[in-house]
Amino acid sequence: MSDSLSIERLKAIFAELARVMAENFQLLTDLDAVAGDGDLGITTSKGFAAANKAAHEYADKDAGRLLLLAGMAIAREAPSTLGTLLASGFMKGAKEVMGMESLPLPATVRMMDGFVRGIMERGKAQQGDKTIIDALFPAVEALRAAEPNSSLAEAWAAALSAAEAGLQNTKQMRAVHGRAAYRGESSIGMVDPGATVGVLLVRVFAEGVR
């Protein structure tokens, strides 16, 4: 198996994302019920189910196009705050790899960098704001740092460790976006629900390239 994300591997990853998000429906709902409006489980389950359907219906060989269609499906089926952010991320990341049949590590880094920039630009969030970015930003930094000397699996393993550490760091942060920001100082001490989604996403990619 080549050390790259082929169309087939991307489709398998989207199938696993749909399964994992459905499996974690209650966890995400419960986390969001404390910090937000309690719809995160619905958003991720519906959004990634739609992304999986779009990915598996795609019959061509352009990885960027597959990612674009997945993002568009999330935007259409899960038009909540995080759904819109995830959709923006996938569509931005897709532009970085449009026309490629498979994604070796350098292209994967570009795709994920675009994914995170898409979320940051749409949501106006920065690292430290207690959002999904606090898991994804360090994950992309780890991918980039690993790029020169690592396999795809090694780089994603490093990204997962960084994302998990980023999630734990959100416990010390005060939320500044969305409904969680209304809790003020009381938002400190809890992990961020969006960052939890970020870790789940990175974990599926890490397991998918092993």
Backbone hydrogen bonds in HBPLUS format (Angstrom, degrees):
<---DONOR---> <-ACCEPTOR-->    atom                        ^
c    i                          cat <-CA-CA->   ^        H-A-AA   ^      H-
h    n   atom  resd res      DA  || num        DHA   H-A  angle D-A-AA Bond
n    s   type  num  typ     dist DA aas  dist angle  dist       angle   num
A0005-LEU N   A0103-LEU O   2.80 MM  98  4.69 163.6  1.82 119.6 122.9     1
A0103-LEU N   A0005-LEU O   2.82 MM  98  4.69 152.1  1.90 117.9 127.0     2
A0010-LEU N   A0006-SER O   2.90 MM   4  6.15 158.2  1.95 152.1 158.4     3
A0011-LYS N   A0007-ILE O   2.92 MM   4  6.17 156.3  1.98 150.1 156.5     4
A0012-ALA N   A0008-GLU O   3.01 MM   4  6.26 153.4  2.08 143.1 150.4     5
A0013-ILE N   A0009-ARG O   2.90 MM   4  6.13 149.2  1.99 145.2 153.8     6
A0014-PHE N   A0010-LEU O   2.93 MM   4  6.25 156.3  1.99 150.2 156.0     7
A0015-ALA N   A0011-LYS O   3.00 MM   4  6.25 150.4  2.08 144.2 152.4     8
A0016-GLU N   A0012-ALA O   3.01 MM   4  6.24 154.5  2.07 143.5 150.2     9
A0017-LEU N   A0013-ILE O   2.79 MM   4  6.05 151.8  1.87 148.7 157.2    10
A0018-ALA N   A0014-PHE O   3.04 MM   4  6.20 158.3  2.08 143.6 148.3    11
A0019-ARG N   A0015-ALA O   3.09 MM   4  6.38 154.4  2.16 142.0 149.0    12
A0020-VAL N   A0016-GLU O   2.80 MM   4  5.98 170.1  1.81 157.8 160.0    13
A0021-MET N   A0017-LEU O   2.93 MM   4  5.97 164.7  1.95 150.1 154.4    14
A0022-ALA N   A0018-ALA O   3.14 MM   4  6.20 153.9  2.21 139.1 146.2    15
A0023-GLU N   A0019-ARG O   2.87 MM   4  6.08 154.8  1.93 148.1 156.0    16
A0024-ASN N   A0020-VAL O   2.94 MM   4  6.13 141.4  2.10 143.6 153.3    17
A0025-PHE N   A0022-ALA O   3.21 MM   3  5.05 160.6  2.25 107.2 107.4    18
A0028-LEU N   A0024-ASN O   3.00 MM   4  6.16 173.6  2.00 163.0 164.2    19
A0029-THR N   A0025-PHE O   2.93 MM   4  6.06 154.3  2.00 146.8 155.0    20
A0030-ASP N   A0026-GLN O   2.83 MM   4  5.95 163.3  1.85 152.8 156.8    21
A0031-LEU N   A0027-LEU O   2.98 MM   4  6.20 164.6  2.01 152.3 156.4    22
A0032-ASP N   A0028-LEU O   2.98 MM   4  6.03 160.3  2.02 143.6 149.4    23
A0033-ALA N   A0029-THR O   2.84 MM   4  5.98 134.1  2.05 141.3 154.2    24
A0034-VAL N   A0031-LEU O   3.29 MM   3  5.58 139.6  2.47 100.3 110.1    25
A0035-ALA N   A0031-LEU O   3.23 MM   4  6.53 163.4  2.26 146.8 151.2    26
A0036-GLY N   A0032-ASP O   2.55 MM   4  4.74 145.6  1.66 131.9 140.5    27
A0043-THR N   A0039-ASP O   2.95 MM   4  6.21 164.0  1.98 156.1 161.0    28
A0044-THR N   A0040-LEU O   2.94 MM   4  6.13 174.6  1.94 159.6 159.3    29
A0045-SER N   A0041-GLY O   3.03 MM   4  5.99 160.9  2.07 143.8 149.9    30
A0046-LYS N   A0042-ILE O   2.94 MM   4  5.90 169.3  1.95 152.8 156.2    31
A0047-GLY N   A0043-THR O   2.81 MM   4  5.70 155.8  1.87 143.9 152.2    32
A0048-PHE N   A0044-THR O   3.01 MM   4  5.85 168.4  2.03 141.1 144.9    33
A0049-ALA N   A0045-SER O   3.08 MM   4  6.00 144.1  2.21 137.6 147.5    34
A0050-ALA N   A0046-LYS O   3.04 MM   4  6.18 156.1  2.10 145.0 150.9    35
A0051-ALA N   A0047-GLY O   2.94 MM   4  6.21 152.1  2.02 142.3 150.9    36
A0052-ASN N   A0048-PHE O   2.91 MM   4  5.91 156.1  1.96 137.7 143.8    37
A0053-LYS N   A0049-ALA O   3.05 MM   4  6.27 156.1  2.11 142.8 149.0    38
A0054-ALA N   A0050-ALA O   2.96 MM   4  6.20 162.7  1.99 150.6 155.0    39
A0055-ALA N   A0051-ALA O   2.88 MM   4  6.07 158.2  1.93 148.7 155.0    40
A0056-HIS N   A0052-ASN O   2.96 MM   4  6.14 162.4  1.99 151.0 155.2    41
A0057-GLU N   A0053-LYS O   3.02 MM   4  6.14 133.6  2.24 142.2 154.0    42
A0058-TYR N   A0055-ALA O   3.25 MM   3  5.32 147.5  2.36  97.9 107.3    43
A0066-LEU N   A0062-ASP O   3.05 MM   4  6.41 153.5  2.12 150.7 158.4    44
A0063-ALA N   A0100-MET O   2.70 MM  37  5.71 159.9  1.74 164.7 169.3    45
A0067-LEU N   A0063-ALA O   3.05 MM   4  6.33 161.4  2.08 150.4 154.3    46
A0068-LEU N   A0064-GLY O   2.92 MM   4  6.15 153.5  1.99 146.6 154.6    47
A0069-LEU N   A0065-ARG O   2.94 MM   4  6.16 162.7  1.97 151.8 155.3    48
A0070-ALA N   A0066-LEU O   2.97 MM   4  6.21 153.3  2.05 147.2 155.0    49
A0071-GLY N   A0067-LEU O   2.96 MM   4  6.20 158.8  2.00 148.3 153.4    50
A0072-MET N   A0068-LEU O   2.92 MM   4  6.20 158.0  1.97 150.5 156.8    51
A0073-ALA N   A0069-LEU O   2.95 MM   4  6.13 148.5  2.05 142.8 151.1    52
A0074-ILE N   A0070-ALA O   3.06 MM   4  6.39 154.0  2.13 147.7 154.1    53
A0075-ALA N   A0071-GLY O   3.00 MM   4  6.27 162.4  2.03 150.9 155.6    54
A0076-ARG N   A0072-MET O   3.01 MM   4  6.21 148.1  2.12 141.7 150.1    55
A0077-GLU N   A0073-ALA O   2.93 MM   4  6.05 162.8  1.96 153.3 157.3    56
A0078-ALA N   A0074-ILE O   2.80 MM   4  5.40 149.0  1.90 148.8 153.7    57
A0084-THR N   A0080-SER O   2.90 MM   4  5.94 160.1  1.94 148.1 152.5    58
A0085-LEU N   A0081-THR O   3.08 MM   4  6.36 152.3  2.16 144.5 152.6    59
A0086-LEU N   A0082-LEU O   2.82 MM   4  6.04 167.8  1.84 158.5 160.6    60
A0087-ALA N   A0083-GLY O   2.93 MM   4  6.07 160.2  1.97 147.1 153.2    61
A0088-SER N   A0084-THR O   2.94 MM   4  6.09 157.5  1.99 143.5 149.7    62
A0089-GLY N   A0085-LEU O   2.91 MM   4  6.17 152.1  1.98 147.4 155.5    63
A0090-PHE N   A0086-LEU O   2.95 MM   4  6.27 166.2  1.97 157.8 159.3    64
A0091-MET N   A0087-ALA O   2.99 MM   4  6.17 162.5  2.03 151.5 156.7    65
A0092-LYS N   A0088-SER O   2.94 MM   4  6.05 154.2  2.01 145.4 152.3    66
A0093-GLY N   A0089-GLY O   2.86 MM   4  6.00 165.9  1.88 154.0 158.6    67
A0094-ALA N   A0090-PHE O   2.85 MM   4  5.93 147.2  1.96 141.5 150.6    68
A0096-GLU N   A0093-GLY O   3.08 MM   3  5.41 139.4  2.26 104.8 115.8    69
A0097-VAL N   A0094-ALA O   3.11 MM   3  5.54 152.3  2.19 110.6 118.4    70
A0100-MET N   A0097-VAL O   3.19 MM   3  5.81 157.9  2.24 143.3 142.4    71
A0107-ALA N   A0104-PRO O   3.02 MM   3  5.49 118.3  2.41 113.3 128.0    72
A0108-THR N   A0104-PRO O   2.87 MM   4  6.08 154.0  1.94 155.3 163.2    73
A0109-VAL N   A0105-LEU O   2.86 MM   4  6.11 154.8  1.92 159.4 165.2    74
A0110-ARG N   A0106-PRO O   3.13 MM   4  6.43 156.7  2.19 140.6 146.5    75
A0111-MET N   A0107-ALA O   2.86 MM   4  6.11 157.0  1.91 148.3 154.9    76
A0112-MET N   A0108-THR O   2.90 MM   4  6.12 165.3  1.93 151.9 155.1    77
A0113-ASP N   A0109-VAL O   2.84 MM   4  5.95 154.7  1.90 149.0 156.8    78
A0114-GLY N   A0110-ARG O   2.94 MM   4  6.10 157.5  1.99 145.5 151.3    79
A0115-PHE N   A0111-MET O   2.86 MM   4  6.11 148.3  1.97 142.0 151.9    80
A0116-VAL N   A0112-MET O   2.98 MM   4  6.22 162.6  2.01 151.2 153.2    81
A0117-ARG N   A0113-ASP O   2.94 MM   4  6.14 162.5  1.97 148.4 154.0    82
A0118-GLY N   A0114-GLY O   2.81 MM   4  5.91 152.4  1.89 147.5 154.8    83
A0119-ILE N   A0115-PHE O   3.20 MM   4  6.50 152.8  2.27 142.9 149.2    84
A0120-MET N   A0116-VAL O   2.91 MM   4  6.16 164.5  1.93 154.6 159.1    85
A0121-GLU N   A0117-ARG O   2.84 MM   4  5.92 161.2  1.87 149.7 154.6    86
A0122-ARG N   A0118-GLY O   3.10 MM   4  6.14 159.1  2.15 140.0 145.9    87
A0123-GLY N   A0119-ILE O   2.82 MM   4  5.83 162.1  1.85 150.9 156.7    88
A0124-LYS N   A0120-MET O   2.77 MM   4  5.29 126.7  2.05 136.3 145.4    89
A0129-ASP N   A0126-GLN O   3.16 MM   3  5.78 149.1  2.26 143.1 141.5    90
A0134-ASP N   A0131-THR O   3.03 MM   3  5.75 151.9  2.11 118.5 124.7    91
A0135-ALA N   A0132-ILE O   3.10 MM   3  5.64 158.9  2.15 114.1 120.4    92
A0136-LEU N   A0132-ILE O   3.09 MM   4  6.35 166.3  2.11 151.7 156.1    93
A0137-PHE N   A0133-ILE O   2.79 MM   4  5.34 166.2  1.81 142.5 147.1    94
A0140-VAL N   A0136-LEU O   2.97 MM   4  6.24 157.0  2.02 155.4 159.7    95
A0141-GLU N   A0137-PHE O   3.03 MM   4  6.31 157.0  2.08 149.9 156.9    96
A0142-ALA N   A0138-PRO O   2.93 MM   4  6.09 151.8  2.01 143.0 150.0    97
A0143-LEU N   A0139-ALA O   2.95 MM   4  6.27 153.8  2.02 145.5 152.9    98
A0144-ARG N   A0140-VAL O   2.91 MM   4  6.13 163.8  1.94 152.2 156.0    99
A0145-ALA N   A0141-GLU O   2.93 MM   4  6.13 157.2  1.98 146.0 152.4   100
A0146-ALA N   A0142-ALA O   2.97 MM   4  6.08 147.6  2.08 144.8 153.1   101
A0147-GLU N   A0143-LEU O   3.05 MM   4  6.08 127.8  2.33 142.1 155.2   102
A0147-GLU N   A0144-ARG O   3.31 MM   3  5.19 139.6  2.49  93.8 104.6   103
A0150-SER N   A0146-ALA O   3.13 MM   4  5.50 122.9  2.47 164.2 174.3   104
A0155-ALA N   A0151-SER O   2.95 MM   4  6.13 162.4  1.98 152.6 157.3   105
A0156-TRP N   A0152-LEU O   3.02 MM   4  6.22 161.4  2.05 149.4 154.2   106
A0157-ALA N   A0153-ALA O   2.93 MM   4  6.09 146.8  2.05 144.2 153.6   107
A0158-ALA N   A0154-GLU O   3.07 MM   4  6.35 154.3  2.13 145.7 151.8   108
A0159-ALA N   A0155-ALA O   2.93 MM   4  6.23 149.5  2.03 141.9 151.3   109
A0160-LEU N   A0156-TRP O   2.88 MM   4  6.10 151.2  1.96 144.8 151.4   110
A0161-SER N   A0157-ALA O   3.12 MM   4  6.42 160.9  2.16 147.3 151.6   111
A0162-ALA N   A0158-ALA O   3.04 MM   4  6.28 157.8  2.09 147.7 153.7   112
A0163-ALA N   A0159-ALA O   2.87 MM   4  6.10 153.6  1.94 147.4 155.1   113
A0164-GLU N   A0160-LEU O   2.91 MM   4  6.10 162.6  1.94 154.9 158.9   114
A0165-ALA N   A0161-SER O   3.03 MM   4  6.24 154.3  2.10 143.7 150.6   115
A0166-GLY N   A0162-ALA O   2.89 MM   4  6.07 152.2  1.97 142.8 151.2   116
A0167-LEU N   A0163-ALA O   2.87 MM   4  6.17 149.5  1.97 147.6 155.5   117
A0168-GLN N   A0164-GLU O   3.15 MM   4  6.43 162.0  2.18 145.6 149.3   118
A0169-ASN N   A0165-ALA O   2.99 MM   4  6.24 146.6  2.10 144.3 154.0   119
A0170-THR N   A0167-LEU O   3.04 MM   3  5.37 142.5  2.19 104.1 114.8   120
A0171-LYS N   A0168-GLN O   3.16 MM   3  5.78 160.1  2.20 113.9 119.7   121
A0172-GLN N   A0169-ASN O   3.12 MM   3  5.82 150.0  2.21 117.3 123.4   122
A0173-MET N   A0170-THR O   3.10 MM   3  5.01 158.4  2.15 102.5 109.3   123
A0189-GLY N   A0171-LYS O   2.53 MM  18  4.44 155.0  1.59 149.4 152.6   124
A0181-ALA N   A0178-GLY O   3.10 MM   3  5.69 144.9  2.23 111.1 119.8   125
A0182-TYR N   A0179-ARG O   3.02 MM   3  5.55 147.2  2.13 111.8 120.5   126
A0183-ARG N   A0180-ALA O   3.04 MM   3  5.58 155.7  2.10 112.3 119.7   127
A0184-GLY N   A0181-ALA O   3.09 MM   3  5.54 159.5  2.13 111.6 117.9   128
A0186-SER N   A0183-ARG O   3.08 MM   3  5.39 141.4  2.24 139.7 132.2   129
A0187-SER N   A0184-GLY O   3.07 MM   3  5.82 167.0  2.09 120.3 124.5   130
A0188-ILE N   A0185-GLU O   3.05 MM   3  5.65 163.0  2.08 115.7 121.1   131
A0196-THR N   A0192-ASP O   3.06 MM   4  6.33 140.6  2.22 142.6 153.8   132
A0196-THR N   A0193-PRO O   3.08 MM   3  4.98 122.6  2.43  91.4 106.6   133
A0197-VAL N   A0193-PRO O   3.11 MM   4  6.55 149.2  2.21 146.5 153.8   134
A0197-VAL N   A0194-GLY O   3.05 MM   3  5.07 116.0  2.47  95.1 110.1   135
A0198-GLY N   A0194-GLY O   2.96 MM   4  6.36 150.5  2.05 144.3 153.3   136
A0199-VAL N   A0195-ALA O   2.98 MM   4  6.31 151.8  2.06 146.5 152.3   137
A0200-LEU N   A0196-THR O   3.05 MM   4  6.35 162.1  2.08 150.5 155.2   138
A0201-LEU N   A0197-VAL O   2.93 MM   4  6.18 158.9  1.97 153.4 158.9   139
A0202-VAL N   A0198-GLY O   2.99 MM   4  6.24 166.6  2.01 151.8 155.0   140
A0203-ARG N   A0199-VAL O   2.82 MM   4  5.96 159.5  1.86 153.4 159.6   141
A0204-VAL N   A0200-LEU O   3.06 MM   4  6.27 155.9  2.12 146.7 152.1   142
A0205-PHE N   A0201-LEU O   3.15 MM   4  6.49 160.6  2.19 150.6 155.5   143
A0206-ALA N   A0202-VAL O   2.85 MM   4  6.08 161.4  1.88 152.1 157.9   144
A0207-GLU N   A0203-ARG O   2.88 MM   4  6.08 159.1  1.92 151.7 156.8   145
A0208-GLY N   A0204-VAL O   2.85 MM   4  5.88 143.2  1.98 140.3 151.4   146
A0209-VAL N   A0205-PHE O   3.15 MM   4  6.34 128.4  2.43 146.8 156.5   147
